[in-house]
Amino acid sequence: MQLGIRPETLEAFSPDWPIPTAEEVAKVIEQGGRLSSPKIARLVGVNDRTVRRWLDGTRTINYAQWSVLVARAGLGNLWELAE
């Protein structure tokens, strides 16, 4: 488990891709430089309320948004795994 993130969340998308937990989202954000919610929101195209909901576990992150955060954290480009 890299940085407390399940390895299967760092794989190419598939129908059984496991949705990252709030804790995993927080760890990836921290690894990427601890951006503020508004900056993260702009980076992935959502509002900062959505980011706060990812972090409190009341909303799940989708694969595309997760992939951007993973890339920002230096953990790879997930979209390249699908090739």
ABEGO torsion letter per residue (X at the ends): XBGGBBAAAABBBBAABBBBBAAAAAAAAAAAGGBBAAAAAAAAGBBAAAAAAAAAGABBBBAAAAAAAAAAAGAEBAAAAAX
